[in-house]
Amino acid sequence: MSEEQNELLLRHLNGQLSPDEEAKVADLLRGNAEARTFLRAVAEQAVVVADVERLDQHKPQTAKVITPVFRPWKWAVAAAAAFVLLSAFVIATTPPRHTAKVSAILGPCQYIAADGKVRDEVKVGTLLRVGDTIRTRSSSAWVKLDLNSGSLMTIAGRSRLRLLNVDGRRGFQLAYGNLWATVAKQAIAKPVSIQTPTATVETKAAQFDVETHSMTSIVRVNSGTANVVRLADGQAVDVVGDHQAVVSATRSRPFAVARQPEPVNEWSCRLIAGSGAVFGKWLPPDEKNSVRLGASPMLIGKKATVFVANFSVQCSSSPPVLIESGSSVRIRGTSQTEGPVYFGITTQRIKGVFFGKYTAKVEARALGQAGEPWQVEVPLSQFNPKSKQLPGSPTGMELTDIWIVSREESAELEIHSVKFLPREVGQ
């Protein structure tokens, strides 16, 4: 072994390693017989030293009687050595639990380790282990994970994902939000299991997406097969390619597999469609508007808060919405200050994986006088990609959601209508 590896093992004995270094030691002991031999030799030497000290204290004395001196630290060394031997054996013989590595990231995210430590900055290459949680903290954020063996997973928008220890499976818990997964069929790879508040989704090979909230989960399988279990009663169905299932928290709603509907090119969000359709706070109706949704505060980092209203296509019971060249977004609302408002859209491939995020800035002059109702229509050409890897336009993709953001609390942003419009005839 190298000197660096020897030093790493010795620092492991002294309890001086960080969590990442402890993970390296576990991998080293699991795959390197020489490392286990080295650690065993060090532990055995510690035992011998402790035994010699103990015998020296108790050997017969002819000249005078000497009271043996008890030195606890020597016995502690022996005990620690025995523990190290046992740990090395357990690590070497226990198969590694599944991991997920961050392969791409955009926007504010939070990493919560299994021991409760929180990091507000997540970098490409971060390795998630069983018990760890990753959370995307804004509507414009997303994280791509590499599950090994050719499998990939993406969470986006406001989503929270935790790695679970599920027997014989690569387990995940999607507490809320959106997830896209491609599970590659491999002889040595374990199936993937995803738990939501209302369902469990398991598959050996499939491309699918899940949108979940506290009362509903929508599972769409585009290829392969996934088994979906409704937690309310344990009922299970197999969802095959080009099909979907809506899983409610209550048994009163139907639970069956249906073919995915064909895409449409326009959408008017029914703001009161149901759980998960919107993110925001409901306001009492007034003489001008029967439906009013106020933007909710969203903490996206230390001392950084924005005010957001979010609208989901799937949860509003709409068919998939196709984005065409010439499409536009029309929003009606009010704001109490003269400041810009930001529109955003999430896109994915039609019956496929996550694609990307696009945003447009609406200047204060386009909103008119502060406090007065406004209606803004933003053409697709004014939306800019949030990532350099994305094309300039999401034409041909599917619309997942629309969000509206103000950076000022005093704006008291509220939304009355959200529409996605097709291109005009002749465009």
N, C-alpha and C positions, 0 to 999 in steps of 0.2 A: 504494500500500500504506500501511498504518498505521505510525506510529512504532514501535509494539510489534513489528510484523512485521520492520521494518528492524533493530531492535535484536536480535531473535532470530537473524536471519541473520548479523549481525556477531559475536555471541557464538558462533555456530556456527563461524565462521572461526577464532576464538580457542580453540576446543576447550573451551568453558565450559558446555556444556549437559548436563543430566541425560538419562537414557535416554528419559523421557517427552517432553522437549523436542526431542530428536533425532527422535523419531517425528513430532512436529508439523512439524519442518522438512522431513522427507521428504514428508509429505502436502502441505505448502505448495508445494514445488518441483514436485511431480508435477502439481498441479492449477492452478497460477498462473503464467502466462507472464511476468507482470511481476516476480515474485519471481526467476525464472531470469535475467531481464534485469538486475535489480539486482545479483545475485550475480556475474554475468559482468562487469558494469562495474567492480565493486570489484576483481575478480581482474585485469582488464586494467590498471587503474590501478597495481596492485602491480607488474605486469610492467614498465610504463613507468618507474616510480620506480627499479626495479632496473637497467633499461637505461641510464637517465640517469646513475646513479651509476657504472656500469661505464665509460661513455664518458668521463665527467669524469675518472676516474682515469687513462685511457690517452691523453688528447689531448696533442699536441706541446707542449713547454715550451721557450721560447727563452732564458730567463735562466739556468735551471739545470735539471739533471736531478733529477727527484723520483721516488723509488721508489714505484710504485703501492702503495697500502694495500689489502690484501684484507679485505673486510668480509663474513664468511660469512653474517651474518644477512640481508643484502640478497638474496643468492642464495637463501637459504632462503625468503624471502618470495615470490620468483618461482616457486620450485618448488612452494610451497604453493598459489599462485594457480593454477598449471596443474592441480594435483591437484583443487582446488575446482571448476574448470571441468569436468573429467572427471567428478567425483562428481555435479555438478548434472545433467549430461547423462544419466548412468546412472540416477539417481533419477527423472528426468523421463520416461525412456523405458521403465523397467521396471515391469510391472504389479504392484500391491501383492499381497503374500502374504496368505493368509487370516488372520483374527483371530477372537477370541471374547471377548465382554465379559461380565463378571460382572453378572447382572441381579438376583440374589437369593442370599442366603447365610445359613446358620445354623450355629452351632457352630464349633469350632476348625478352621482350615484353614491350609495353608502354601503360599506361592507361591515357586517357584524359577525365576528368570529364566534365559534361554538362556546368559548369561555366568556362571552359577553363583551369583549373589547370591540370598540367601534372606531372605524376609520372612515372619514368623510371623503377621502380621495382613493379611487380605485384605478389601477393602471393595467395596461395590457400585460399579460403574463401572470397576473395574480391567480393563485391556485386556490380553489374553493374545495373544502373537504366536508365530510359528513358533519352536520351541525351548524355549518356556516350559512349565512344569509346575505343575499345581495338585493339591494332595493334601488330602483330607478326613481328619482326624486322630482321629475318634472315631465310635463306632457311631451316635451321635445327630446327626451333622453332615451337611449336604448343600449343594450349590452348583448354581445354575441359570445356564446360559450362553446368551447370544444369539449365534447364528452369522450373523446378518444374513439378508436375503432370506426372512424368515419361519421360519427353522429354529431349533430350540431343543434343548438338551441338558442333562441333569441327572446329576450323580454324587452318590452318597450312601454313608453308612457309611464303612468303611475302603476308600478308592478313590484311585487315582493316575492322572491323565490328563495327557498331554503333546501339544502341537501339533507336527505333523510337516510337512515339506515333501515332498509326494507330487505328482509331475507330473500336472497337470490335475485335481487333486482337493483337497478340504479334508481333510487327513490328521490323524488322532489315534492315539495309542497308549494303550490302557487296560491298564496293567500288572497291575492286580488290582482287584476290587471290582465295583460295580453301576453301570450306565449306562442311562439312558432317552433316546431321541432321537426328535425329529420333524423329518424332512427334507422341507421344502416344495419342490414342483416349480416351478422358476423357469427361464425361458429363459436368463438370464445367470448363474445360480448353478452352480457346479461340483458334481459328485457328492461325497458324503462317504465317506471310507474310514477304517475303524477297525481297528487291528491289536491283537490280543491275543497272549498267549504261545502259543496254539494255532491261531489262525484270523485271517483277514482278512475283514471285512464291508464291502461296498460297495453304495451305493444312490444313486439319483437322486431318489427320492421314496418315503418309507416312514415308518411309526411302528413302532418296535421297541425292545426292551430286550436288554441283554447282561449276563450275570453271568460273571465270569472269575476263574480261579485258575491256579496254575502248571501244572496238568495237564489242566484242562477249561474249556471255554467253552460256555455255553448261550445260543443266539440265538433269541429269539421275535419273530416279525413279526406285528403286529396288523393292519396295512393296508399296501398297496403291495407292493413286491418288493425283496429284498436278495439279492445274490450272496455266498455264503459259501465260502471256500476253506480247506481243511484244510492247515496248513503241513507236516504230517508227510509228505504225499505229493503235494500240489498238486491233489488232487481238489476239484472245485467243484460246488456245487448252487445252484439258485435257490430261495429260501424265500419263499413268497407269504403273503398275509394269512391269519391264523388257523392258521399252521403254525410249527414250530420245528425246530432242529437242535442236537444235542449234539456238540461237536467235541473229541475227545480228543487228547492229545499222542502217542498211540500208534496205529498202523494196525490193531492187533488188535481195537479196538472198532468197532462198526458206525458208519458215517457216512451218514445218510440223513435225508430230510425226513419229518416226521410231523405229523399234525394235533395241535394243542394239546388236551390232555384237558379235559373239563368240570370246573368247580370242585367241590370237596368242602367240607364244613363242619367237618372235624376233622383233626387232624394229630398224630402221635406221632413225634418226631424219632428216627430210627435213628442214634444217635451215631456209629456206625462205618460209615455208609453209603458213604463215599468221600471223595475229595479235595474240599475246599471246603465240605463239609457243616457243619463246625464250625471255630471259631477258639478255641484254648486249648491247654493242654498235657496230654497223656495221663499219667495216674498209674497205677501198678500196682494191680490189683484187691486188695481185702482181703476179710475174712470176711463183710462186710455188703454189699458192692457189687462186682459184676463189671465195671461200667463206671464210671470216674471221670475226669472232665475238670476240670482245674484252670484257674482264671482266669489269663489272661496279662497282664503289665503292658503298658499302652498310654500312651505319652507324648503328652499332648494339648496341651502348651504348656510354657513355661519353668517348671521346678520344679513341674510338675503331672502326676502319673501316676495312672491308675486301673487297676483290675484287672477284665478283661472276659472273658466267655465268650459266643460268638456262634453262632447256629444258623440255617442257611439252609434254606428250604423247597425251592427248586428243586434244590439240590445233593444233597439227601437223597432224590432220585428221587420226590418227591411231586407229585401233580397240584396245580393252583392251589387255594389255601385261601380260601374266602369267609368274611369276617367278618360275623357276624350280631349283631343286638341280643340280648344275653344270653349271648354267647360269653364264655369265660374262659381264662386261662392258668394251667396247673398245673406247678409246678417242684418237684423234689426235690433236696436238696443238704445241704451242711454248711458252717459257718463257725465259726472258732475264737474270735471276739470278739463281744461284744454291741454290734453296730452295724447300721445299716440296710443293706438291699440294694435295688437299683433294677432294675426290669424295664422293658424297652422293646420296642416293635414298630415295624417299618417297613411302610408300606402303599403300595399303588399302585391305580389304577383297574383293575377287571377288564378284562383284555386292553387295557390302556391305559398312560397315563403315570404318573410318580411322583406320589404324593399327599401323604405327610407322615409325621412321626414322632410317636409317643405314648409316654409314660412313666408309671410308677407307682412310688411309694415304699413299700417294705415295712419297717415299723418292727421294731426288734429284738425287741420283746415278741411279735410274731407268729412269730418264728423259734425261740422256746423257749430252752433252755439252750445256752450256747456249747459247741461241740464235739459236740453231739448232732445226729443227722440231723433235718432238718425237711422238711415238705411244705407248700407255700403255694399256694393257689388265689386268683387275683386276677380278679374280674369285669371285663369290658370297661368298665363304668361308672366304674371307678376309674383308668383311664388318661387322662392329661391331654395335650392337644396341645402340641407343642413350639413352635408358631408361632401368633400371634394370628389369622392368616388362615385357620386350619383350623377346621372345625366341632368341636364338643365330642366327637363320637364318630365313629370311622371305619367305622360300620356300612355295609355294602354294598361295601366295598373288598376288595382282595386282600391277604393276608398275605405279605410278602416274607421277613422274618426276625424272630427273637426274640433279644434279648441281655439278659444279667444282669451287673450292675456292682457292685463294692464299691470304696470309696475307700481302704480300709485294706489294706496288704500283710499285716499280721499276721492278718487275717481268714482267710487261706489258703482263699478261697472255692473250692469244688468243686461240680460239678453231676453228678447221677446220672440225671435224667430230665427231659424237656421235652415238654409236651403242650399242644395248643390244642384246647379242648373246645367242642362246639356248645352252643347253648342247651338247657336242659332242656325236656322235654315239658310243655306247659302254660304256658310263659313267653310 
